């Protein structure tokens, strides 16, 4: 499936605002009919599709004032290193953090330190005269190996997400709107990809996932 055409600026803005309204309203209302009633009271329309950009923007501003729209939480380091001050975060810390993130994303089955060690040993052996290094904390004396291990994880994750994007795009019918894509994400038919913001103006929807 070819990449969808970019929306005009107005289209991207509308999709982004609609996504924010849905996200914020869900935090305020458990019932969809209550959400629609609230929208109608303020704009005269029950559906976001019928609203102007100005009306959508006014709803977003109200949701922000009510505290229903907050920045997405930043990803944290793995449990073993997340509480370290920035000055003490090492390459090994980053390796652990990426490993944990990849587990949370479903790429890696085992998030344990022993699993990272097995991977480190296998990946470092070919570049260390056949002697793999299993303990990440021993890699500080071999910065090139340490960096190579970090980059290998990044590239592994990048390859998986590239394949997932290809698979998920194949599930999106041609001509789908931003709302159609949001519905597929909410239904967990597809994953959210960063490219969706550029193509449809869709912000991350993790907090909306059921």
C-alpha positions in Angstrom: 0.0 0.0 0.0 1.5 3.4 -1.0 2.0 6.1 1.6 -1.2 8.1 2.0 -1.1 11.6 0.6 -0.5 14.4 3.1 -3.6 16.4 4.1 -3.7 20.1 3.5 -2.8 22.1 6.5 -6.5 22.5 7.4 -7.0 18.8 7.2 -4.1 18.0 9.5 -5.2 20.6 12.0 -8.8 19.2 12.0 -7.6 15.6 12.5 -5.3 16.7 15.3 -8.0 18.7 17.1 -10.5 15.9 16.8 -8.0 13.5 18.3 -7.4 15.8 21.2 -11.2 16.3 21.8 -11.7 12.5 21.8 -8.8 12.0 24.1 -9.7 14.7 26.6 -13.5 14.0 26.6 -12.8 10.3 27.3 -11.0 11.4 30.5 -14.1 13.4 31.6 -16.9 11.2 30.5 -17.3 7.4 30.9 -20.5 7.4 28.7 -20.2 8.3 25.0 -23.7 9.9 25.0 -22.7 12.2 27.8 -19.7 13.3 25.8 -21.9 14.0 22.8 -24.3 16.0 24.9 -21.4 18.1 26.2 -20.2 18.7 22.7 -23.7 19.7 21.5 -24.2 22.1 24.4 -21.0 24.0 23.4 -21.0 23.8 19.6 -24.5 22.8 18.5 -23.1 19.6 17.1 -22.9 16.1 18.6 -20.2 14.9 16.2 -16.8 16.4 15.7 -17.1 15.8 12.0 -19.8 18.5 11.9 -17.8 21.1 13.8 -15.6 23.9 12.4 -11.9 24.1 13.3 -12.7 27.0 15.6 -15.3 25.0 17.5 -12.9 22.1 17.9 -10.2 24.4 19.1 -12.6 25.9 21.7 -13.4 22.4 23.0 -9.7 21.6 23.2 -9.0 24.8 25.2 -11.8 23.9 27.7 -10.5 20.4 28.1 -7.0 21.8 28.8 -8.5 24.2 31.4 -10.2 21.2 33.1 -7.0 19.3 33.2 -8.3 16.6 30.9 -5.4 17.0 28.4 -1.9 16.6 29.8 1.4 15.8 28.1 2.1 12.1 27.5 4.4 10.7 30.1 8.0 10.4 29.1 9.4 6.9 28.7 11.5 5.8 31.7 14.6 3.8 32.1 14.4 0.2 33.1 13.5 -0.4 36.8 17.2 -1.0 37.6 18.3 2.4 36.4 15.3 4.8 36.1 16.1 6.5 39.5 19.7 7.4 38.6 20.4 11.1 38.0 21.2 12.0 34.4 24.9 12.4 35.2 25.1 8.7 36.3 23.2 7.2 33.4 25.7 5.2 31.4 25.5 3.4 28.0 24.6 0.2 30.0 21.7 2.2 31.5 20.5 3.0 28.0 20.9 -0.6 26.9 18.7 -1.7 29.8 16.1 1.0 29.1 15.8 0.0 25.4 15.6 -3.6 26.3 12.7 -2.9 28.7 10.9 -0.7 26.1 11.3 -3.5 23.5 9.7 -5.9 26.0 6.8 -3.5 26.6 6.3 -3.2 22.9 6.2 -6.9 22.4 9.5 -7.3 20.6 11.3 -9.1 23.5 9.7 -11.8 25.6 12.0 -11.7 28.6 12.8 -8.4 30.3 15.1 -9.9 32.9 18.8 -8.8 33.3 19.8 -12.4 32.6 18.1 -12.2 29.2 20.0 -9.0 28.4 23.2 -10.7 29.4 22.7 -13.6 27.0 22.1 -11.2 24.2 25.2 -9.2 25.1 27.3 -12.3 25.3 26.2 -13.5 21.8 26.6 -10.1 20.2 30.0 -9.2 21.7 31.7 -12.5 21.2 32.4 -12.0 17.4 34.1 -8.7 18.2 36.1 -9.8 21.3 38.2 -12.8 20.1 35.2 -15.1 20.6 34.8 -14.2 24.3 31.3 -12.8 24.8 30.8 -10.4 27.7 27.6 -11.1 29.6 27.7 -8.6 32.4 26.8 -5.1 31.0 28.7 -3.4 33.8 31.9 -5.0 32.6 31.6 -3.3 29.2 32.6 0.1 30.5 36.3 -0.8 29.8 35.4 -1.6 26.1 33.4 1.4 24.9 33.4 0.3 21.3 31.8 -3.0 22.2 29.4 -1.2 24.5 28.3 1.2 21.8 28.1 -1.6 19.2 25.7 -3.4 21.5 23.6 -0.3 22.0 23.4 0.3 18.2 22.5 -3.3 17.5 19.5 -3.0 19.8 18.4 0.3 18.2 18.7 -1.3 14.7 16.8 -4.4 15.8 13.9 -2.3 17.2 13.9 -0.1 14.0 13.7 -3.1 11.7 10.7 -4.6 13.7 8.8 -1.3 13.7 9.5 -0.8 10.0 7.9 -4.3 9.3 5.0 -3.5 11.6 4.4 -0.3 9.8 4.2 -2.2 6.5 1.8 -4.7 8.0 -0.4 -2.1 9.6 -0.6 0.1 6.5 -1.9 -2.9 4.6 -4.8 -3.1 7.1 -5.9 0.6 6.4 -8.4 0.8 3.6 -7.5 3.2 0.8 -9.0 6.7 1.3 -9.3 6.3 5.1 -9.6 9.5 7.1 -7.7 10.3 10.3 -10.8 9.3 12.3 -10.9 5.9 10.5 -7.3 5.3 11.5 -7.9 6.3 15.1 -10.7 3.8 15.2 -8.4 1.1 14.0 -5.8 2.0 16.6 -8.4 2.0 19.4 -9.7 -1.4 18.3 -6.0 -2.5 18.4 -6.3 -3.6 14.8 -3.2 -1.6 14.1 -0.5 0.0 16.2 0.2 3.7 16.5 3.2 4.8 14.4 4.9 8.2 14.5 4.4 8.6 10.8 0.7 8.8 11.4 1.1 12.4 12.8 2.7 13.5 9.6 0.2 11.7 7.3 -3.1 12.2 9.2 -2.3 14.6 12.1 -2.9 11.9 14.7 -1.1 12.3 18.0 -0.2 9.3 20.2 -3.3 7.6 21.5 -1.8 5.4 24.2 -4.0 6.9 27.0 -7.1 6.2 24.9 -6.4 2.5 24.3 -8.8 0.3 26.1 
